[in-house]
Structures are given as structure tokens and as C-alpha cells.
Amino acid sequence: MDFAFSDDQRLFQQTVREVFDKECAPEHVRAAWGSDDGRVNGIWSKLADIGVIGLTAPEAAGGMGLDEVDLVLLLEESGRAGLADPLVENAAVAVPLLRDAGDGEWLSRVASGEAMAAVGFASEPYVVGAGGADLLLLLQARDEVWAVPAADVGTKEEPALDRGRRLYRVSWSPGSGTSLARGADAHRLVDAAFDRAALGTAAQLVGLADRVIEITADYAREREQFGKSIGSFQAVKHHLANALLKLEFARPAVYRAAHSVAADAPERARDVSMAKVFAADAGLLAAKVGLQVHGAIGYTWEHDLHLFMKPIWGRAVAYGDAAWHRARVARALGVA
């Protein structure tokens, strides 16, 4: 059996990277962080046009009919670019949730990029991107899923270190026409949505870690002390090698989890949790090494490093931190 990605999947990944290189360079991300809505100007429509947002929607709804194995590489690229728009919450969570719930009208609008969704989980204190969303999917209990137009939801933005991930508290009242699913159907949708959110965030963490290591290695080659590049010092080499090793162990765990989600495998929750743990650990180590090598300059607004380092810190704890996911793996293995 061939476990490698296909040529078409890798070509799509390369196409998306080229779009990000052109339309989501660090200067675009920095501008988004300083903007009112936190979004990269024009990127959402371009991602919709090439099929990224609606990738898992059926063709009848304007999508590509693909799955999480195809999507995971693109989410990794969005992390590598430091994308400030809520791609995970839309492409990885809202689209398949609306698809599985049978809501064709909102599915077509979100998949096409015409409308933007935000997703609120009972386990998360904030809703990402709620202030700029057209639809809020509120999974406030495991046996209820609500699809609420933004006009019927009150939002209050909360401070966030990662300015590319805008967090909101929401207030709303259930209405007769906003119930999307109840009971066992809702339970299934909520569990799948949470795993997709954790998987998508893990994929972005892999991309973010990769970019931080790249930025740090470039800096280590250029920065000189005592007449030598600091990248020639053994201690710096070892730190970067350890970060890279951690990342290379995380990648296959994330890809394996994508397959489990796409196949709705019995071990889906276990595999997603393992991916989130590996990706969070890799991201946090990369951020630590990046800041150690750069020194305080890496934390400043003008330097590119913080555009990728701060998102790592925020996303490492989003949709369950490493401790929570380790506990879920232990339960799955029967050792907790």
C-alpha cells in the first residue's frame, strides 16, 4: 500500500504555497495584525477561487468533493504563511459540518467564500473570528448544534497575543429556526467538528514550526559574533537540529490523523490527539529555539519571527492543550 501523497496533492500544495508567497507574505500578515478585522486583504477570495475553502464540500454545492487527506497539506501551508484568516474554522470545520448536517444553503455560501462562518465549542471560552462572520455554528452542548446568523449574535472581542486569531465572547438566544441538529446526530457532529478543529490546528502548527525554524536558521547564518556566524556554533546547531527532529516526528502523526478523520476510523479521536500533542510540542520547541537564537529582537513588532512564534503559543492550547490530548490518548489506550 502506498502511503505517500499523490502528485496531484503535492501540486495543489505547491500552488497554494505560491499563492501565499505572493499574497500572504510577512508584510501582509503584519498589516492584518494591525487592522480592525485581522484579515489579509484579498486572500479569502483567492483561496475560494482555487477551491481551498470548499475543498470538502460536494461538487453539487460548489466544492471539490475531496477529504482531509487532501486538505491537511493546504492547512500546513496556511500555517507556514502565518495566515491570519480563520481557514481552519471554515474549510476544516464549518464546511464538513454543514455538509454532514445537510444544510445546503449555508454550505454553498461558505464553500464559495461568499459567507464566512465561525464555530463555537462549549469547551472553548472564545469563538475565533466571530466578529467578522456571517454565520455562527454554536456547538454549545454535545446534543445541540445551532446555526445562527451573525445579526442575531452579540460579540465582544477579547485581547489576544496572536493578533492573527481574533477571539470573541458571544451572546445569543436559541430560536426555533436556528437548530441544526439535536440528540445523537448533534453528538456525532460535535465530536467530528472538534476533531477536525484539533487536526486543522495541528497542521497549522507544523507549518508554523517549519517557518520559525527556517527564519531562525537564516538568521543564524547571517548573525555574527566574534567574527563568526552564530550558526557555526555547536550549541546553536544542536538547538536547531532538535527542533527540526521534533518537527519531523510531528508531521507523519498529523498526516495519519488526517487519514483517520477522512475515513472516520474508530481510532480517529486517539490519532487526532496524538497529532495535536506532537504538533504542539514541535511548535513550542521551535518557538523557544527561535527566540533563544534571535534574542529579544525576535519579539519585536518589526521582526518577522513574532508573526509565527506568537501563533504557535496560541494554537498550542486551542482545541485542547497537550496535557488534555495526552489524557485522551491514555483513555483510548486504557491506561487512564
N, C-alpha and C positions, 0 to 999 in steps of 0.2 A: 504494500500500500504506500502511495506517495503522499507524504505529509507536507510537502513544500507548497508554497503559494504558486498559483499558475502565472504564466506570462501576462495574461490579461489583468490579473490582480496587481501584479507589480507595475505594469504600465499605468494603471489607474493611479496607483500610489505616486508614481513619478509625475504624472500630470498634475495631481493635487499639490505636490511639493513645488512645482513650478509656479502654480497659481499663488501659493503662499509666499514664495520668494519674491514675487513681483508685487503682490497686493497686501501682504501682511508682514512686511519687513519690520525690524525693531522700531524704526521711526513711526510706522503706522500704529504699532501696538502702544508706544509711548503716548501718541496723540489720543488714542482711545482711552487710555488710563486717565487722561486729564479732561476728557469730555464729560458731558452730562449723562449720556446713556451708556458709556463704557464699551461702545462697539466700534469695530474697524469699519471705516466708511466704505460702503460698496461691496464688501466681501460676501455678505449674505446672499445677495442676488447672484453672484458669480458661482458660489457653491451650489445654489439651487439649480442654476443653468446646466452645470455639468453632472447633476444627479446625486450629489453627496447627501443633501438633506433628506430627500425622499428615497434613498437607496433601498430601504427595506419595504417600502410601500409597493403594492402590486401595480402592474402596468396600467390596469384599469383606473387606478387613482393617480396616474401620472408619475409613478415610481419606476424602479428598475427591477423589482422582484427579487432582489438579492438578499443576503443574510449577514449576520455578524462577522463571519469569516472574511467577507469582502470589506466590511465596514471598519474592522479593527485597525487595518493599516492606515486608513484615512484619518481616524481619530488620533493615532500615534503622530501623524504628520501635523495635525492641528496643535498638538502639544509641543512639538518641536518648533512650530512657528510662534508659540505663545498666543494663540488665537484668543481674543477677548470676548467673542460672541458665544452664546450658550449652545454649542453644537451637540454636546453630549445629551443635554436635556431634550433637544429636538430630534436629531437624527437617530440617536441610540435609544431614547426612551419614549417620547411622545408619539412618534410615527408608528412604531410597532404596537404601542398600547392602543392607539386609535384603530389601527388595523385589526387587532385581535378583538377589540370591543365592538367592531362592526359599525363605527361611526364614519361613514364615507364622506360627509360634507366637510368636517374639520380635517379629516385625513388628507383630502386633496389640497386643501388650502395650506396646511402646514408643509406637506411634502413638496409643494411647488415653491415654497418660500414666500407666498402671499401673506400668510399669517405666521406669527411666532408663538410658540407655546412655552409655558413654564410648568414645572412639575413640583408639587409639594408633598413630601412624605411626613407621616406622623413622627418618624424617628429623627427628622432633621428640623432644627429650630427655625431655619430660614428657607425661603424659596428663591432659587437662583433666577435672575432675570425677570422677576415678576413685574417690575415697574415698566418694562417695555414690551410686555407680552400682550397678545390679543386674546389668548385663551389660557386659563389656568386649569390644569388637571390636578385636582386635590385628592390625594390618597390619604385621607386623614384617619382612616381606620382600615384594618385589613379586610373588612367586609363591606366597604363602601368606596366607590370611586365617583368623583364629581367632575363634570366638565363645565366650567363657569366662565362666561365671557368676562373679559377684563373690566368692562364697565360696571360689573356687579361686585367687584372686589376692591377693598381698600388696601393700599400698600404703604409701607413706611421703610425707607432704605436705612440699613444699619451700616456702621463703619466696617470696612474690611481691609486687611493688609494687602490682599490681592485685588487690585483695582480692576482687573480683567474679569472678575467674577462678582458681579453686583448682587448683594444679598438683601432680601426684603422680608419683613414680617407682613403677614396678610390677615385681613379680617373679612368675613363673608358670612352669608346666611344661606343654608341649603334651600333650594327651590324645587318645585315639582318637575320642572323641565331640565334640571341640571344633573340628574342622576344618570351616570353612565353604566354602572354595574353595581350589583349587590350580592351578598351571600358568597357562595362558593366561587362564582365567576369573578367577583371582585377580589377575593382572596388570591386566586390564580394570577390575575392581572397585576396586583400589587407586588406579589413576590417576584414575578418576572421583571417588572419595571425596576425594582430595587436592584436585582442582579445586573440588569443592563446598565443602570447608572453606575454601579460599582465597577463593572467591566470597562465602560467607556472612560471613567476617570483613571483607572489603572493604565489604559492605553495611552492617555494623555500624559500621565506621569512618566511613562517610558520615553515618550518623545521629549518631554521637558528635561529629563535627566540626560538624555543624549545631547541636547543642545547646550546644557550647562557644562558638560564635560568638554564639548568642542570649544566653547568660548574660553574655558579655563586653560585648555591645552594651548590654544593660540596665544593667550596672554603669557603663559609660562615660557613660550618660545621667544616672545618679544621683550619681556621684562628682564632687565639685567641687574645683578648685584655682584660686587667685587669683580666687575669686568666679565662676568659670565651670565649667560641666560639662566634664569632660575629653573627652567625646565631640565637643565643638565644636572641639577642636584638630586641625589638619590632619594631623599625624603619626599620631594615633590613628585618624582616619578612613581614612587610606591603609593602615595595617596591617590594619584590619578589612576593607576593600574587597579587599585582596589575598587574604586568607584566604577570603572569600566567592567570589571569582573562581576560586580553586583548587578549591573545593568544587563549583562549578557545572560545571567541566570533568570532575570525577571522576564525578559522578552518571551521565551517559549512558554512560560506559565500563563502569560496574558493570551498568547495565541491559542493555547489549549483551552482556556476558559471561553474564548470566542467560539470555538467549535462546540463546546458543551452547551452554550446558550443557543446557538443556531439549531442544534439538534434536540434541544430541550431534554438533555440527558439526565438520568436520575442523579448523577453526581454534580449537576450544574452548580448548586449553591457552594459545595465544597471547592470546586475548581475556581469559581469566581473569587471566593475568599482567599484562596492561595495566591491568585493573581494580584489581588489588591495588596496583600501583605508584601509580596516580593517587589511589586512596583513602588509601593510607598517606601520601603526600606532602601531601594535603589535610588529613588529620588531624593530622599533625605540625606543619604550619604553624599550624593553628587553635590547637593546644595552646600553641605558642610565643607567639603573639599574646595568647592568653588570659592566660598567666602574666605577660607583659610589662605588660599593661594593669592587671591586678589587683595586681601586686607580690607580695610574699611571702605575703600573706593567702590568695591563691589556692591555696596548697599546704597550708594547714592543714586539720585534720580537720573543723572546724566549717563550713568554706565548701563550697558545693556544687560549685565548679569542679573540685576534685580527683577527684570521683566520676566525671567524664567525661574529664578530662585524663589520669589515670594509665592507664585502659583503652586510650586511644589509644597510649600508649607501648608497652604490652604487645602489643597486637594488630597494631601496625605490623610487628612482627617474627615474628608467629605464622604458621605455614604458608608460610614463605618471606618474607624481608625484601625491600625494594625492589630491592636490588642483585641478589639471586638471581633475582627475576622479570624484571628488565631483561635479564639474561643469557639467560633462557629466550625472551624476545621476540626478542632478537638472533639466537639459534639458529633460531627459527622463520622469521625473515626471511632467513636465510642470510648474515648479516653477522658471524657469530662462529664 
